[in-house]
Amino acid sequence: MFEQLKEWDRELFVYLNGLGIEGLDSFWIFVTQEETWIPLYIIMFILIFVVYKFKKALVVTAFFLISFLLTFGLTRIIKATVARARPNNVESLKEVIRILQEPTYYSFVSGHTSTSMAITTFIVLMLRHRFKWIYIFYIWPILFATSRVYVGVHYPLDLAAGALLGVIIAYFCYLVCLKVLAKNSFKDL
């Protein structure tokens, strides 16, 4: 059963990766770089301080960072434990896929997807009461994840598992953050 799932995952990856258009390569390489999204991170921090008073904003910011760090750390542990080779490092795939990047570390789960989903989900949960449009931020992890297949470094299952991991950690951090904010010491801050 597990081998069949891996085979379907490989086939779906080859199909999706094969949809790539050479004229869009530079766009997807740009999208897949973490530095590209720094302005979005800055907007997220600004919105936290717009919605919450200073000390509460510091608490929310701390949990924002905690959600990122927990997701990043757990992703690294899962990658080292599962040790799934990236598609770009599988000899039998090199001739049939488009490879635009060549990282060598393990594939499962996608760190780009898990951390971007964690950050986005946490921000959406914390700010949705104030900004109904905040859900548009989910465009970022969707593009980020899509870019990983396009550049040839992640299977679709890596992305799905990474997204699930990020959402779970973000929701946990959100619940803990709410409890901390509800404490008496933060009532009037």
N, C-alpha and C positions, 0 to 999 in steps of 0.2 A: 504493500500500500504506500509506504513512504517513498519507495523508489519510483512508483508510478507518479506520485505528486511532484517529485523532483524532475521527472521527465517532462511532465506537462508544463512545469515552471520554465524549464529550458526552452521548450518549443514556443511558449508564449513570449519569452524574452527574445528569441531569434526573430520571431515575427515582428514584434514591436520595434526592436532595434533596426530591423530592415526597412521600416517605414521612413527612416531618416532621409532628409533631403540635404545634399551637400551645401546648398546655399544657406541653410539655417545653422550650419555647424558652429559658426562664431557666436550666434545668439545663444545656443544651448551651452556652449563652453562658458559664456558670460554668466548665464543663469545658475550654473552648477557651482560657481565659486562663492564661498562664504562671504568674502569681502563685498561682493555686489550688494548684499542685503544690509549693510551697515546703516544706511539711511532709514530703513524700516525699523531696525532696533532702536534707533534714536527717537523715531516717532512713537514707538511703543512706550519708551521711558517718559517722554513728554506727556503722553496721554495719562499715564499713571499719576503724574504730579498735577495734572489738570483736574482729575476726578477726586483724588484723595488729598487731604491736608498733609502737610509735610511729614510728620512722624508716621502716619498711616502709609503714606506713599513710600517711605523708607522700608516699612515692613513688607509691603506688596512687592517692592523691588527686590528685597532679599529673597522672597519666595519665588519670584520670577527666575532669579539666578539659581536658586536651589533646584527648581524644576529642570533647568538646563543641565546643571552639574550632575544631578542624580541620573538623568536620562543618558548623558554622555558616558558616565561611569558604568552604568549597567549595560549599555550598548557594547562598550569595550570588553566587559566580562563575557557577555554572550558571544561576541565575535571570537574571542580566544577559546571559548569552550566548544563551540560548534565547529569552528575552523573550516568553513566552507570557502572554497576558492572562488574568487571573482571570475565572472565570465571572460574578462580580458586576459586571464591567466590560465584558462583551460585550453590546452593545445587543440582539441577537437573542434573548438568553436572559433578559433582565431581566423580561420579561412572563410567563415560564413557570416561574421558579424562586423559591424563598423565599430572601430575602437578609436575614441578621441582622447581618452585619458588612460593611464596605465598604473594606477595604484596597485600596490602589492599586498596590502593587509587584507584580512578576511572580509567576506561579503555579508554574511548574515549576522545581524540585522543592519539595515542601512542607518548609519549615524546621521547623515544629512536629513533623512526622513524623520527619524525618531526625535531628534532635537528640535527640528522646525515645527513638528506637530506638537511637541510639549510646550514650546514657547507660545505658539499661536493659541493653543487650547487654553492655556493658563490666562493669557491676556483676554481672550474672548470671554471666559468665565468671569473674570474680575471686572470687565468694563461693559458687558452687554446690557446692564441695567441703565447705563448712561448713553451709550451709542448703539443704536439699532443697526447701523451699517458696519459694525465691527467685524461681522462674519466675512466681509470681503478679504480680511487678512488671510483666510484659508487659501486664497489664490497662491500665496507664497509657498507653503509646503507642497501644494499640488504641482506647481511648476518645478520646484526643487527636486521632488521625487521623480517626476517625468524626465528631468534632465539626466538622472542617474542611469536610466535605461538607455536613453539616447546616446550618451557618451560611452556606453558599453561596459559599465562597471557594477551593475546590480541587476539581479533577477527580480521579477515582480513580487515574488514571495518575500524577498528581503524588504521591499518597500511596505507591503501590507503589514508584516510583523513589526517593522519599525514604527509605522503610524500607530498601530495598536499600543505598542509600548509607550510611545510619547503621550498618547491620550490618557492612558491609565495613570502614569506618573503625574501628569499635569492635574488631573482631577484629584488625586491624593493631595498634592501640594495646595491646591485650591481649598480643599476642606480644612486642612491644617491652618492655612492662612486665615480663613474665616474665623476659626476658633481663637487664634491669637488676636485678631482685630476685635473680637467680641469681648475680650478681657476688659475689666473696669479701667485699667490704666490707659486704655486707648479710647475711651468713650468720648472725651472732649477734644481729641487731637485732630 
